[in-house]
Amino acid sequence: MGSYSFLLAIIVIVSFLLVVVIMVQNPKGGGLASTFGGGGTQQLGGVKQTTDFLDKSTWTLAIILIALIMLSNLTFDKGENRIESKALDSNELIEEPVPLDQLPVEIDPDTQ
């Protein structure tokens, strides 16, 4: 497995984890934190600690994802063995279209 394929697999895994961590959060401070806290006086594990963990996880996974994407760019082969398009080859002759008035006209005897 090449280095690009390996990095691509890691990028997919980190992206999935980032989506999961973001979906667990609630934009109004609830989410998983409110499930553990219950909104009352009981705090199982602490609402603040859960929110801090999810916030740090989001930032950490986002930074890792950006770093992996930038690192994957370095794995591309930039050597001399690139395959170029034949459309860009300047040695080929370019045929110009023939105007319609210069096209030969064939008359079909069955249509007359």
Secondary structure as UniProt FT lines:
FT   HELIX           3..24
FT   TURN            27..28
FT   HELIX           32..37
FT   TURN            38..39
FT   HELIX           47..74
FT   HELIX           86..88
FT   TURN            90..91
FT   HELIX           100..102
FT   HELIX           109..111
//
